[in-house]
Amino acid sequence: MQIPNFYVITGGPGSGKTTVLAELIRLGHYTTDSERRQSREEAERTEHAVAQTYTELGYRIVRLPLINPAERAEFILRHSIQT
């Protein structure tokens, strides 16, 4: 049995996480999203800690380009096929 890839989409406030998840859902891909209630500073510290922790655990961090949601979704799908 092959275990599917696991992806974490993280970023600061207003970076487009919810919007790109909505686009992935629109394209027929299952996603989950549990919104956080944090200040901008808390969210930035959390994003830094998450990226550092995943890197230390051997995960490869891929930053999403700042492009429109449809292009971000396509970027994610293209990248996930390559891994």
N, C-alpha and C positions, 0 to 999 in steps of 0.2 A: 504494500500500500504506500503510495506516495503522499507525503504530507505537503499541502499547499504552502506556497510562500506566505509569509506574514509581513505586512507593511504597516509602519506607523507614520501617519501624516501629522506633523507637528509644526508649529510656527507661532509667531507673535500675533497679537490682536490685529485683525484686519488684513491678515496675509492671504486669506482666501480659502482656508481649510473647509469650512462648511459649504462654500460655493462649489469647490472642486468635487467634494463628496456628492453633492446634488447632481453634478454633471455625470459622475461615474454611475450613479443610480439611474439617471436618464438613459445612459448607454447600455443598461441591463446588467451592471455589475453590482454584486452585493457589497454593501459597506455598513459599518456601524459608526455611530457618532454620539458621544456623550459630552455635551458642552460643558465647559468649565466656566466658573464665575471668578475671575481673577482681575486684579488691577494690571495695567500694562507692565509695570515693573515686575510683579509676581510672574506674569506669563513669560516675560523675557528670561527671568532666572530659571524658570521651569524648563523652557526650551533649551537653554544652555546645558542644564544638568542632564536632561534626557539625551541630548546629542552626545555629551561626554560619556555617559553611562553606556549607551549602546555601542559607541566606538570602543570603549574598554572591554566590552563583552564580545568584540570581534565582528560586529555588524558594520556594514558599509553604509555610510550616510550619503544620501543623494538629495541635494537641495533642489526644490522645484523652482524653475525659472518664473520670473514675474511676468507672466503672459495671461491672456484671457482664460477663463475656466475651461472652455472646450479644448484649447491647446494644452492646458495643464493635464486634463484627463487623458488626452492622447499621449502626452509625454510619459505619464505613469504607465499606461498600457504598453507602450513600446518598450519602456525600460523593464517592466516586469517580465516581458517575453524573453528578453536578453539574459535574464539571470537564471 
